[in-house]
């Protein structure tokens, strides 16, 4: 593997999967082989003989390299609730070492591996561990997805502070328009750029149902390429 990043967000439902798919598509345009990983996914539906999760399916579709689903998504939780609660209900222990092993296996197969977290940066995995611990164990630079709505400045700055507090680098950030007709959208973008640090990799517009290959056109390719080369 030449490059890997951990994708987190200011909250759940801010467009982490959409952003990850856009970045995967943009990396493929730059000539990299790509792989998306979702270590913990909550919310599966039975479809025929298989369990289906929209986020996992989107990442698989956006990846140029195909791999074992058990590596892409080591923990599949049926209930669409907080991961540690869903895991407890299902009798599953969310352990970090199997995630690290799965990541290492995927890293042998693609130039770029993007690991999408669940929920926000410090969402619990169990009574003592959280998603940030997973990011630390993987040792990856972090890309922050900011859901553009009222309150996002505080959420983004707190998340950036938490990332750095854990000893990780904030490699870049993406602004995702959530379709809320946010007042002073551009002014908020400016404030984020001034305070977050790290390059703004994209501003993704509100286009419900837009496929990843279309969303990738909004990625700032020179910045993304520079970042990929920097960490490779």
Number of C-alpha atoms within 10 A of each C-alpha: 16 16 20 25 23 24 27 31 29 26 21 16 13 22 23 28 26 23 28 30 29 25 29 27 24 25 23 20 14 14 9 19 20 27 28 31 28 25 25 23 26 22 18 18 13 10 9 7 6 8 13 16 18 13 21 24 11 17 25 20 17 24 24 19 17 16 17 11 13 11 20 24 19 21 21 23 25 20 17 14 14 18 27 22 18 20 22 14 12 13 9 14 12 21 14 18 12 14 23 18 14 18 23 15 16 24 19 12 16 22 21 27 26 26 26 28 25 26 23 23 25 20 19 20 25 16 7 7 16 19 22 22 18 22 26 16 13 20 16 21 21 27 29 29 28 29 26 27 19 15 11 17 20 12 17 23 16 13 23 24 13 15 23 12 10 12 11 17 16 22 20 22 26 24 23 21 20 19 13 10 12 13 11 11 13 10 10 19 16 11 11 20 14 10 12 20 13 16 17 21 24 24 20 22 14 14 12 8 8 11 15 22 18 13 23 24 16 16 21 16 18 11 15 20 15 10 17 19 11 11 13 11
